[in-house]
């Protein structure tokens, strides 16, 4: 996505390589026209405060580095009974057509029998199969276009971070892995800007939700990924047209809280 000062969805090629070493949690002050308390406060991210200031919402959040991931995982069992709050992220929507035969065939062909193996295979497939579309990114950032659904991404093979996320979420749900859609900020001070970005989170029994960036093909996220909205798909997460979020800004702060 282009910088948030000019709005838009990010092309990761603008950022270069992200660091691969583990970092300490980061604390940010987020200002936006609106924010989702649920998304800000859902672990592993921590919400320290949220208040309304005039027409803007201001939040302080702590974001951990999850790139080390869980120590292990189990064999993927389609008969596993998830809690209803998690199981709903296995369901199809108008935008995430995980029951479509074409998506089901592609998902079934993903190699691996363990949950993390299947997730990594899905990330690799989506990141290399979808081509970034800067024209669509500009249109979405300006509010003149909406993100495409998973079937359109599969058919056309192009999109922004939103389309990478939609196709990946559809594949995971089709394979029986709960997956939810995330919209947030990618903090990028080296570019003198932050970027609106979309990614996904997958549920691992015994561990919880783990972030995955389909555009980058990475499992586990650096603490520069700040979750602002989450849901079943892009419309459900409540981000809405991006211009309605402005002014949107992230400032990294040194937390004095324990």
C-alpha positions as MATLAB code, in Angstrom:
seq = 'XXXXXXXXXXXXXXXXXXXXXXXXXXXXXXXXXXXXXXXXXXXXXXXXXXXXXXXXXXXXXXXXXXXXXXXXXXXXXXXXXXXXXXXXXXXXXXXXXXXXXXXXXXXXXXXXXXXXXXXXXXXXXXXXXXXXXXXXXXXXXXXXXXXXXXXXXXXXXXXXXXXXXXXXXXXXXXXXXXXXXXXXXXXXXXXXXXXXXXXXXXXXXXXXXXXXXXXXXXXXXXXXXXXXXXXXXXXXXXXXXXXXXXXXXXXXXXXXXX';
ca = [
       0.000    0.000    0.000;
       1.224    3.530   -0.634;
       1.965    5.720    2.411;
      -1.101    6.512    4.495;
      -0.572   10.231    3.977;
      -1.713    9.515    0.422;
      -3.706    6.373    1.349;
      -3.574    2.981   -0.268;
      -2.598   -0.666   -0.191;
       0.989   -1.788    0.162;
       3.363   -3.327   -2.328;
       6.036   -4.985   -0.196;
       8.675   -4.351   -2.834;
       8.668   -0.761   -1.601;
       9.958   -1.883    1.769;
      12.786   -4.209    0.907;
      13.566   -7.110    3.211;
      12.058   -7.141    6.675;
      14.363   -8.155    9.568;
      14.293  -11.813   10.553;
      15.637  -11.601   14.111;
      13.280  -11.568   17.101;
      12.520   -8.149   18.549;
      11.084   -6.928   21.834;
       7.396   -5.914   21.817;
       6.751   -2.436   20.465;
       4.359    0.167   21.848;
       2.490    2.461   19.445;
       0.076    5.353   19.676;
      -2.502    5.017   16.885;
      -4.722    7.867   15.703;
      -7.562    7.269   13.228;
     -11.067    8.439   12.383;
     -12.291    5.129   13.849;
     -10.772    1.979   15.341;
     -12.006   -1.465   16.407;
     -11.600   -2.169   20.119;
     -11.952   -5.927   19.489;
      -9.175   -5.968   16.894;
      -6.868   -3.772   18.945;
      -7.321   -5.856   22.103;
      -7.272   -9.421   20.707;
      -4.129  -11.370   21.757;
      -1.297  -11.527   21.072;
      -1.675   -7.760   20.586;
      -2.443   -5.822   23.785;
      -4.599   -2.691   24.083;
      -3.373   -0.323   26.787;
      -5.855    2.510   26.233;
      -8.502    3.757   23.783;
     -10.157    7.168   23.909;
     -12.085    9.546   21.705;
     -10.536   12.934   20.951;
     -12.833   15.086   18.873;
     -13.481   13.252   15.602;
     -10.595   10.811   16.088;
      -9.903    7.696   18.147;
      -6.537    7.394   19.872;
      -5.218    4.042   21.091;
      -2.038    2.774   22.715;
      -1.204   -0.818   21.792;
       1.638   -3.240   22.429;
       2.572   -5.495   19.505;
       4.795   -8.577   20.021;
       7.116  -10.302   17.588;
       5.490  -13.628   16.647;
       7.961  -14.778   13.993;
       9.346  -17.554   16.191;
       5.873  -19.105   16.145;
       4.653  -21.956   18.346;
       7.098  -24.697   19.412;
       5.095  -27.281   17.493;
       1.697  -28.241   16.155;
      -0.492  -31.279   15.671;
      -1.707  -33.318   12.749;
      -4.457  -31.467   10.910;
      -7.688  -33.284   11.836;
     -10.851  -32.227    9.936;
     -12.930  -33.789   12.734;
     -11.514  -31.442   15.403;
     -14.312  -29.541   17.161;
     -13.402  -25.884   17.610;
     -15.039  -23.500   20.021;
     -17.954  -21.744   18.233;
     -16.148  -18.388   18.430;
     -13.303  -19.941   16.426;
     -15.344  -22.328   14.260;
     -17.164  -19.466   12.541;
     -13.890  -18.638   10.807;
     -14.249  -21.894    8.868;
     -17.415  -20.692    7.140;
     -17.719  -19.260    3.615;
     -18.839  -15.702    2.904;
     -19.770  -13.857   -0.269;
     -16.121  -12.732   -0.464;
     -14.371  -15.865    0.854;
     -15.823  -18.719   -1.223;
     -14.017  -21.564    0.526;
     -16.641  -24.094   -0.616;
     -16.117  -23.390   -4.313;
     -14.904  -26.527   -6.162;
     -11.925  -24.718   -7.696;
     -10.728  -23.366   -4.371;
     -11.395  -26.729   -2.704;
      -9.259  -28.552   -5.293;
      -6.415  -26.096   -4.861;
      -6.619  -26.355   -1.076;
      -6.722  -30.151   -1.134;
      -3.527  -30.200   -3.212;
      -1.553  -28.256   -0.594;
       1.138  -30.607    0.743;
       1.457  -31.491    4.392;
      -0.426  -33.328    7.116;
       0.383  -30.988   10.011;
      -1.301  -27.630   10.476;
       1.832  -25.486   10.134;
       2.934  -27.419    7.044;
      -0.369  -26.683    5.304;
      -0.303  -23.020    6.339;
       3.230  -22.564    5.001;
       2.313  -24.332    1.760;
      -0.687  -22.029    1.328;
       1.427  -18.938    1.962;
       4.022  -20.045   -0.577;
       1.365  -20.779   -3.191;
      -0.470  -17.474   -2.823;
       2.641  -15.300   -2.619;
       4.028  -16.696   -5.876;
       0.722  -17.063   -7.756;
      -0.756  -13.572   -7.323;
       0.770  -10.556   -9.079;
       0.590   -7.193   -7.326;
      -1.666   -4.672   -9.092;
      -0.650   -1.047   -8.357;
      -3.582    0.345  -10.357;
      -6.108   -1.478   -8.168;
      -4.142   -0.449   -5.077;
      -4.464    3.220   -6.002;
      -8.180    2.846   -6.728;
      -8.853    1.112   -3.395;
      -6.833    3.738   -1.545;
      -8.895    6.498   -3.151;
     -12.178    4.744   -2.381;
     -13.104    4.261   -6.055;
     -12.753    0.450   -6.012;
     -13.295   -2.376   -3.540;
     -11.085   -5.414   -2.920;
     -11.849   -8.448   -5.072;
     -13.280  -11.665   -3.673;
     -11.282  -14.897   -3.460;
     -12.741  -16.415   -6.641;
     -11.866  -13.327   -8.677;
      -8.305  -13.492   -7.365;
      -8.071  -17.166   -8.298;
      -9.433  -16.454  -11.772;
      -7.436  -13.298  -12.530;
      -4.244  -13.886  -10.544;
      -3.763  -10.206   -9.654;
      -4.509   -7.964   -6.712;
      -3.290   -6.025   -3.723;
      -2.467   -7.287   -0.248;
      -6.223   -7.584    0.265;
      -6.540  -10.093   -2.565;
      -3.574  -12.126   -1.360;
      -5.275  -12.300    2.045;
      -8.699  -13.242    0.649;
      -7.399  -16.152   -1.418;
      -5.218  -17.424    1.418;
      -8.077  -17.285    3.930;
     -10.307  -19.203    1.505;
      -7.682  -21.926    1.061;
      -7.155  -22.315    4.789;
     -10.848  -22.561    5.580;
     -11.285  -25.090    2.804;
      -8.591  -27.259    4.439;
     -10.276  -26.997    7.846;
      -7.989  -24.357    9.373;
      -9.861  -21.397   10.930;
      -8.592  -18.203    9.323;
      -9.648  -14.593    9.730;
      -9.048  -11.450    7.715;
      -7.013   -8.559    9.166;
      -6.538   -4.933    8.144;
      -3.921   -2.883    9.915;
      -0.845   -0.711    9.620;
       2.642   -1.695    8.582;
       4.940    0.677   10.455;
       7.714    1.825    8.126;
       9.683    4.802    9.496;
      12.510    4.093    7.053;
      10.103    5.223    4.314;
       8.918    8.203    6.392;
       5.397    6.756    6.253;
       3.140    3.965    7.454;
       1.186    1.677    5.142;
      -2.307    0.249    5.331;
      -1.913   -3.482    4.865;
      -4.052   -6.641    4.868;
      -2.991  -10.034    6.157;
      -4.511  -13.086    7.860;
      -4.465  -14.976   11.137;
      -4.781  -18.761   11.477;
      -5.906  -20.628   14.571;
      -3.717  -23.367   16.064;
      -5.292  -25.544   18.794;
      -3.356  -25.173   22.013;
      -1.653  -21.997   20.809;
      -4.222  -19.517   19.535;
      -4.159  -17.121   16.592;
      -0.942  -16.727   14.609;
      -0.412  -13.976   12.048;
       0.433  -14.806    8.436;
       1.269  -12.359    5.648;
       0.253  -13.961    2.317;
       1.762  -11.209    0.178;
       5.147  -11.682    1.833;
       4.655  -15.436    2.193;
       5.617  -15.253    5.881;
       4.233  -17.079    8.905;
       4.511  -15.141   12.142;
       4.824  -11.365   12.047;
       7.348   -8.743   13.080;
       6.067   -6.149   15.572;
       5.640   -3.657   12.727;
       2.254   -5.258   11.829;
      -0.359   -3.376   13.893;
      -3.824   -4.957   13.763;
      -6.661   -2.397   13.543;
      -9.601   -4.444   12.201;
     -10.455   -8.137   11.909;
     -13.369  -10.193   10.622;
     -14.649  -12.904    8.319;
     -13.639  -10.910    5.221;
     -12.879   -7.347    4.164;
     -16.438   -5.965    4.526;
     -16.970   -7.790    7.832;
     -13.802   -6.429    9.425;
     -15.286   -2.928    9.301;
     -12.376   -1.003    7.826;
     -14.655    0.373    5.106;
     -13.422    2.718    2.370;
      -9.892    3.711    3.319;
     -10.362    7.484    2.966;
     -12.891    7.278    5.828;
     -10.083    6.318    8.214;
      -7.986    9.421    7.635;
      -6.209   10.980    9.389;
      -4.442    7.726   10.263;
      -1.079    7.699   11.994;
       1.113    5.381   14.060;
       3.808    6.730   16.383;
       6.172    4.381   18.169;
       6.572    5.339   21.816;
       8.671    4.148   24.737;
       6.168    2.590   27.108;
       6.614    3.300   30.816;
       3.892    0.827   31.692;
       4.851   -2.601   33.069;
];
